[in-house]
């Protein structure tokens, strides 16, 4: 700003020396009215459709270094939302397990599922949320990120490097989608689920995501049968068999529920799998009662 004033003073002095007196052409004699209106300051907001090489627990601006999604990365921001209402009036970003956090998770689930083409829990994916730093929040930032990562397996949530955007990643014959498995079971406890092609011998198949009731995480273990019944409803729809008393004699159920913190934050999506005590060599989708007989 000082250089601008100096330039004007020199220029105006030279013009007066040449012209003697009077206002030079193009000037009105009032420098104060020629200031441009300063633009209102704007808050930084991250962009959807950007990829990142590292996870972010907090959205610090200094750590925001998106990369081309065609290059190796571990995280992709599929949606950026804005907190409104009472959640936006908090003195800090929503705490884990709060109503504000549950509202954010609901929006992230909805928008991420749209972007992927199916429920994110139907594939080897993990959804996390990122909020602004407390300093940015104090300055008025109210955004949140919905970040998705590809993971090792249904048993191992470790993120793996990938290339390419996840947009539409669960459509069609996606390699990320859960399909058929061979389980390692010990004393009725599933130790591991190894994915295999449905045309190879297998005993387990993914049938969908059951939205569990809004109960505390401590009650999940006490409500196992209710969740198994919910999964059996998905089996009946998936295999096109009656949802009646015979169903539990056609197939058993295996389910994976969210981690405790996810549950407290509002994730009620339970991954449901059909299990039979014999080898299958094809998918049971739509097979009917002949393909999934009472045993």
N, C-alpha and C positions, 0 to 999 in steps of 0.2 A: 504494500500500500504506500509506503514511504517513497519508493521509486516512482510510482505513478504521479504523486504530488510534485516531486522534484522535476519530472519531465514537463508537467504543465507549467510550473513556475518558469523554467528556462524558456520554454516555447513562448509563453505569454510575454516575458520580458523582451525577447528578441522581436516579437511582433510590434510591441509598443515602441521600441527603439526605431524601427523602420517606419512605422506609420505616424509616430509622434504622439497621438492620443486617440481615444475612441475604442470601441469594442471590435476586435478582429472578427472577420466573417466566420459564421458558424458558431459563435459563442454568444450567449445571452447575458453574460456578466454575472450569472448566479451559479457558481460551481456546485453548491449544496444540493440543487435539485436534480443533478445528473447521476446520482448514485443508483445503481441497480438494486432492486429489492432482493435481499438475500433469501435463497431457498431454505425452506424449513428442513432441519436435520432429519435424516431417515435412519431407522434401525436396520441393522443387518438381518436378513432373512435367508436361510439356506434354500437351495433349490432342489426340487424333486427331480428324479431321473439322474442323479449324480452318484458316482461310485467313489469308494474310499478304501485305502489299503489297511487301515486300522480301525478298531472299534472306538466309539466315543461314548464315555459315560456321561460327560457333560459337553455341551456344545460351545466350547471356547472358540472365539474367532481365530485365535492364534493357531489352533489345531485344525482349522478348516482348510484342507488341501485336497479337493476332489481330483480324481484322475479320470482319464478316458475309460469308459466301461469296456472298451475293446481290449484294454490291457489288464494285467493281473490285479485283482482286488479281492477283498473279503466282505465288503458291505456295500449295499446299494440303498439309497434313500428313495423309496417308492412313493411316499406321500409326505407333504408338509402341511400341517394344520395350524389353526390359530385358536388359542384359548379365549373363551368369552365368558360373560356372566360372572358368577361368584368365584369361579376358578381363576379368572383374570384379575380379580381384586385381591388375591392373596399376596402376602409379603414376600413369598418365595415360590418357586415352581412346586406343583402338587407333590405331596409326599407319597411314598410307596403305600399302597393299600387305601388311599383316600378316595373320596367320591370323584375328585378331579382327575385322578389317575385312571380310575375305571372308565370315565367318560372318554379320556384320550385313547385307552386301549380299544374301546368300542369303535371309535372312528378309525383307528389304525387297522383293526381287523377288517372293517367294511371296505376301506379304500384299497388296502393291500390285496385283498381277495379279488377285487375288481381288476386290479393291475395284473395279477398273476393268471386270472382265468379260472381259479378254483380256490377253495379254502387253503390257506398256506400250510395248515397242519396236515394236509393230504400229501405232502411231499417232504423231502429232506431239506427243510427250511426252518429258520428260526426268526422270530420277529422281536425287535427291541425298540424302545422309545428313547429319544434324546431331547432334553430341554436346554434352554439357554443357561449360561452361568448365572449365579446370583447377582453379579454386578450388572450383567446385561438385563436381567429381569428388573432390577431396580431402575434401570434406564428406560424401561418401557417395553422390552422384548417380550412377546407372548406367543412365540411360535413353538411347535414341537415337531420332531422328525419321527417318521415311521421307517425304521431301517430293517432290512431283511438280509440274511446270510444263508448261503448253502452250507449244510452240515454233513458230517461224516456218515451218519446212519440214524436210524430210529432209536438206537441205544446210545449213540455218542453225539452230543450236541456241539462238538468242536467245529468251529468254522473252517472251511477249506478254501484255498484260493480258487478263483474262477475267472473266466473271461466272458464278456457278453452280458447284456442286460437281462434281468429277470422278468421284464415285461412280457406277459403271455407265456411264462415258463411252465405253467401247469396245464396248458391246453394240449389236446390230442394225446399223442404217444410220448409224453415227456419222460425223459430219463430220470427226472427228479421225483416223479410221482411214486408213491408207495403202491406196490402191487402184491407179489407173492413172496413167501418167506418159508424158511425151515427153522423152527424154534429149537432152542436148547432149553429143556425144562428139567428142573430138579425139585422134587417134592412140591409139585404144583406151583413152583415159582419160575417164571421165565427169566433165564439167565442172559439169553442173547437171541436175536432174530437175524438170521442171515438171508439177505434178499437173493432170490433166484428168478429166472424166467418162469412165467406161469405154464410154459410148455414142458418144463422139467418137473421132476418129482418134488412136491412140496406139500405142506400140511396147513399152511396159514395164508390167508388173503385179507388185505385191507378192504374194508367195506364202507368207511365213511367217518365223519366226525359227529359225535353226539354232544349236544349242548346240555351239560349237566345242570341240575338245579342250583340255585344260589344259596349254597350252604357253606359253612366255614370249612377250611382245609382240614381241621381236626375231625370233621364229620365224614370226610371222604371214605376213610377206612370202614366206618360204621355203615356206610351206604353202598357198599360194594355190589350187593345184589340189585339195587336200584339201577346202578350204572350198567351192570351186566344186562339187565332187562332193556335198558335204552339201546345198548349195542345190538341186542337180538332184534329189536325193531328195525334197525338198519340192515341186518342180515336178511330179514324177510323181504324187505324192499329191494335189496341188491340182487338176491338170488331168485326173486319172484316165487316165494313159497309162503304159505299161510302163516300169519303171526298168531299162533295158537299154542296150546299145551304141548304139541308135538315138536315145536321148534327146537327146544333144548335137547331133543334126541336126534336132531338132524345135524347140529353143529354146536360146538362150544364157543366161548368168547374169550378174547384176550383184549385188555384195554391198557392204554398208556394215558395217564392224566398229566396235566401241567405241573411244573415245579411249584413248590409252595408259594414263592414270591409272585410268580405269574398268576396263581390262583387268587391271591389276595388283591392283585391289581385288576382282577376282573376276567381273566382268561378261564372260561368254563368249557373250552373245546377238548373233548376226550377222543383220542384216536381209537377206533374200534376195529378189531380183526376177528375174522371167522377162523375157527380151528376145528380140524377133524382128526381122528385117530387112524388115519389111513392115508396112503399116498394119492395125490391128485396130479394130473398132468395137463390140466386146462383150467381156465378161470371158471368160477361158479357163477359169474354174473349172468343173470337171466336164465339159469339152467332149469328152474322149476323143481317140482317134487321128484322127478325121475333122476335129475342130476344131483340132488341133495336129499336122498331118501332117509327115512327114519331108521336109526341103527339100534 
